[in-house]
């Protein structure tokens, strides 16, 4: 049996700057991760959420271990994943710390609810998942957190917020389908028998 693995020799280290530059080409959905309970809450903006399994429903997220969310996530063992709509750039910026707010201050100006775990979930998120920590894999500056979805709410909205090339980008299923149709090359006509 042949092995699919091979050793690759690299002549130089990849710098953090080069890596960040390359990763700017990877578009990612924007989510806010929330952690804590009552007034002991905080959150952070991420593009590192991904589904892991449908049975049981679970997902993964990469969390910076230097963030204010990390100790609360570890202490309580629960977190929320709030997938943002295209018009929630202000929330993404606030939870990224752009306005200097911290902790509970980041939750101002939006409606929050809680489900089974007590973690705050954004009431008008595109989708929000209430998760229990199943496993944590710590590597370098970050941790991969595996969360089992305890509860889920999904809105009827269709426009999502993405991050690409250092900017927020709106992705709207209906609008983008129309734009694609406008720029599509028409299919060649087939000549039928004479």
N, C-alpha and C positions, 0 to 999 in steps of 0.2 A: 504494500500500500504506500503510495507516494504522499509525502507530507505537503500540506499547502503553505507551510510556514518556511520563511527563509530569513537569514540574517542580512540586514542592510547596514553597511558601514557609512557613517556620515562624517565628513571631514570637518564640520564645524558645528558649534552649538547654534540652535535657533534662538534668536533673541526674543525677549518678551514683546518688544515693539514690532518686530517682524511678524510674530505670531498674531498679535492683536490686529495688525494691518490685514493679514490674510483672512482672519475671522470676520472682518467687516464685510466680506463678500457673502457671508452666510446670513441670509435673512432669517429672522426669528420672530415668532409671535411674542407679544409683550404681555407679561402677567405680573401681578403683585402677589407676593407670598406674604401671608400674615401669620403671626404667631403670638401666643399669650392669651390671657383672659382678663376680663374686667378692665381695670385701668393699667394693668401690667401688659401692655400690648405694643407691638411695633410691626414693621413690615419693610419689604424691599422690592424694588423692581428688578425683574429677571427676564431673560430670553431663553432660559435653559430648562424649560419644562417639556417633558415628553411622556407620551403614554408608554406604559410598560406591558400591561396585560389587561385583557377584557374580562378574564375569568380567573381569579377575582379582579374586579376593577382596581387598577393600581397605576401609579405614575412615578416618575423620577424627576428630581430637580437638583440642580447643582447650587449649593449655598456657600458663599464666602464665609469661612470660619472666623473672620475678623468683623463680620457684620453684627449689628445690634440684634438682629433676628436669631442668630445662631444660639445664644444661651437660652433664650425663651423656647425655641424649638426643642432643644435637648431637655430642658427642665419639664415642660408640659407634655411632650411626646405627641403633639398634634400641630397641624398647620393648615392654612387655607391657600388654595390656588385660585386666583381671580384673573380670568382671561379678559383683557380689556377690549372695549369697543374702540372704533376709530376715533370717536370724539372724546376719549378719556385721556388725552395727552397730559392734561394738567395733573391727573392722578399719578400717571407714570412719572412725571417730573418730580412731584412731591415725594413719592416713595423712593426715588433715586437720590433724594437729599438736595435737589437743586435749589430749593428755597430755604434751606437751613433748618427745616423742621425735623424733629426727632420724636421717636416713641409715639405716644397717643396723639400728639399734635398732627401727625401725618394723616389721621383719620378725619380731620375737620373738613367740612364742605361736601361730604358724600354720605349717603345712607348705608348703614351697615346692619347686618343681621347675624344671628348665630344659629347653628344647628346642633347636632349631637355633641360635638367636642367643646363647644363654647368659643371657638376661634372666630374672629370677625370675618364675615364674607361680604363682599360688595354687592348690594342689593340689585344694581342694574348692570352687573358684569355680563359679558357675552356668555360666559359660563363660570360657575364657581364650584369648587370641590372642597369638601370638608374631609381632611385626611388624617389618619393615624400613622405615626412613624412605625414602619415594619423593620427597617434596617438602615444603617448608616455606614458608608464606606468613606473613611477619611484619607485624602491624598493631597499632599502639598498644601496649598492655601485654601482648598475647598473640600466640601464633603458632598458625596452623592447620597441623597436622601430618597429612600424608597417609601412611598406612602400608599396605604390602602385607602381607597375612597369609601367613606362612610355614608356620605350624602352628596347629592349633586343637584344644582339648579341650572337650568339653561334658559336663556331668553330667546325671544323670537327675532332678535336683531341679526343682521348678516354682515355688517361692516366691522372688520377686525383691525387691530392696531399691530403693526409689525415694526421691526427695527432693522435697518439695512443701510450700510455705508455711513454710519454715524448719525442717521436721521430717522425720525418716526415717519412711517408710511402707512396710509390707509389702504386697506384691501377690502373692496366692496364687491361681493359676488355679483350682484345685479349690474352695477356700473361697469365693472371690469369685463363682464361678458359682452356688454354692448360695445365697449372699446375694442375688444378683440375681434368682434364681428366686423367692425368698421375697417380694420386694417388687414383683415384676412385676404389672402389671395383667392379669387374665385376658382372653383374647380374647373378643369378643362371640360369643354362640351364634348360629348360623345356623338359622333356622326352615325346615324343609323343607316341601314341599307338604302340604296337609291332606287 
